[in-house]
Amino acid sequence: MQPGSKNCLSSWKSYILKFRREFEERHGAEQSRAALSILITAMAVKALQPAADRDEHMRLGKRLHEEADRALACHQVYLLDDSFFEAHLFEVLSDIEAGPSLSTCAQDAMIVGYTYQYFRDCDRKIAQANIQSADKRIDRDELVAFTQIYTPDWVVDFIVANTLLPCVSSEISRRSSWAKWLLHENHRSLEKGHQPEPNFKTLEDISVIDPACGAGNFLLRAAEALIELHVSSGKSVESAIQFVFQKQIFGVDLDELGVSVARFNLICLAWKHGVTGGFSLNGLRVARAEDDPMLGSLSSCFSADHPLSRLHDIVVTNPPYLGRKLISRRLKQLLRENFPKAHHDLSSAFLFRCLQLLKTAGRFGVITQASMMSLPSYSDLRRHILEHYQIEVAADLGPGVFPLQGGEKVNSAILV
């Protein structure tokens, strides 16, 4: 059973739900964030040192926990009593080692993000019941929980490669291991050096944003790709990480807890490369709009220093989806006022907003509903894209893209 396989993730999800339920029964529902902290730290430890013994894992877990306390500051949601944390970390690590499928799943590159999504599964079911009620009751937290479905790693890798690599010169791109994900035409042009020179961007100048970043799956992979490119161009690993984290990676989300997990994800990436401090993660922010909190990243009312108040070279995302029939009257009104060409559902408004965030010759990569490419309700959005942008990828993936998301109606498409 491979990391990331459906059976592997199913085993891990079952364990997470059982752990959360039993943890809250013993310590109270108010301790659910403590349970999350312990889970993601355990998974990070196993991913960083898969072959170490339990004593080494415990030492690493404690150091990683302390580093997260320092690095996340006021954004930290993991502050726990040391003895409480260590006791339950030992418990989770023991469970993982005792279960072969759990140990295998711990090696998945996206495991921290998946852990957070599955941990919130019961919250999602409650939100779904409220959203589907007659009066469509929905608040900010329920909107987050209902739309919280993260992107499989192969989709993320494909989108990151086909947005980032074509932006930089072929001399830089061809040194990247990410070139294997390029479309055939892009790869052939890369090998022959036939990319259009005016579209090249200086590697140091590139900025990447995910305006619905969740636990940071896209940001994690984009950071990995950028670090590799910088190192191949002569930077040290430490200076590359510091530069990418401080200058090039930006993420925004309605979900404050999700943004904290995304920060933790990037901390783990730095530790994977042997860099254990001295970097900034200020590019990851919560979408606290000044006009209406329900709009989140869809708003244009942010402070001047906010990532959503500037343009970016690359925008990558899996936008939250909420169909028109489930949108509250208030949110429908907001979408109609702010996105007259894309108010049919929440994801179409996100697509339009992402295009607004692009610099000239920038690239936008997204996985979204395949129906966006054909239904009449999206015609204004399609016309806007065709008139103002160049489509490089339009791939109808069909159903089954998202692990553990059943139903033939969940049809996905990738657009670049």
Helices and strands as residue ranges (DSSP letters): H 6-27, G 29-31, H 32-48, H 54-72, G 73-75, H 82-98, H 100-105, H 111-119, H 121-131, H 140-146, H 153-164, G 165-167, H 170-173, G 177-181, H 184-192, G 197-199, G 203-205, E 208-210, H 217-232, H 237-243, I 244-248, E 249-253, H 256-272, E 284-286, G 296-298, G 307-309, E 312-317, G 324-326, H 329-338, H 346-356, E 358-369, G 370-373, G 376-378, H 379-388, E 394-398, E 412-415
